[in-house]
Amino acid sequence: MNVPSADPAVLTSSADRRTLCLVREAKGWTQRELASRANVNQSTISKSENGLMELKGQALRAVADALDCPPQLLTHPAPLLGLDVSCLHHRRRSSRLTVASKNKIEAVAHLSRLSVENLLSGYHEQTVAVERVAELDPPDPVDVAADVRGRLGLAPGPVPNLVAALEHAGVVVFERPLGSSAQDAVSSWPHGSDQFPLLIVNSGLSGDRQRFTIAHELGHVVMHRIPGEDQEAQADQFAASLLAPPEQIRPALTGLTTAQFRRLVELKPVWGMSVAALVRRARDLGEISDRQYREFQLRLTSLGWKTSEPIDIPAEHPTTLRNVLARRLAAGQPVADLARTALMTESSFRRYFPIPTRCGALTAENGA
Ligand SMILES: [Zn+2]
């Protein structure tokens, strides 16, 4: 384990009870599991998380070591919890996500946001060009997507590089393993003039899935303040309209029949959307009937395309964070310092963050 040497002053402070709980949940561990790994009593963990005792000194060190984090993270006075759960959104493959893994993803999102904010601080002052929909308006996802396309400065037609357009507009995209294939992304945009939308996307997604996921998350942060019932469908509609506005893609889908899979396979790289998403688009725009849509679903299943489609769309890789890390390294901050800034151990920092090497290539640990 690679724990930065703790400043003795840190060990005299006590862990923040909510931060402790969050870091434990980000590991997906129960209190009992953490106690056993840290070789402390379970009551030490439970009392510390309930504010009934102070976790400091050697016990703090032992718990931090078990959690593979610096004690400084545990004693961090929870500004991360100013980020309340209502501004977190998930793109998940429904039903596969248990409550424990939902808590884990949320904890990972809070902690990642803390690290990213600390790393960007002083190095990334960019005005956010997208705007939230006014609170009381029920959003029409198609109109909102058209407005967002304007703010992103997108030309009519397919979006060649969605991630680049978003980063140019001050949206931060962070690609990292989320530890579960049941979850594709999680996003947040806390209120405050200096806050930016952060979209955390699971690494290893296919390019078409990644683009739709990112567009979906953008829909959430722009349209939704408090999670609610219709929001998944609204975010999907937003994503489809952002990537393929109705009147721009309609001519390509007019007259589509189930004999024309080749046509869909040709459209896939043009629009950067999966065949499945194009078929949904055709149905939503009324270019195919519900009956045809069901036929398409049967054909997609029999072709095996529900699990693996032909034609790979290259994934898009964000550069904002990587460039800031490169500037910090060039300014003489070693990786160990960057890890401390991110409140992480150096080993887990190297695992999750895109650290540029001297020649500009990425270290390869980020692709898990
Ligand atoms: Zn969603």
Boltz pocket constraint, residues with backbone or C-beta under 6 A from the ligand:
constraints:
  - pocket:
      binder: B
      contacts: [[A, 89], [A, 90], [A, 91], [A, 92], [A, 216], [A, 220], [A, 231], [A, 232], [A, 235]]
      max_distance: 6.0
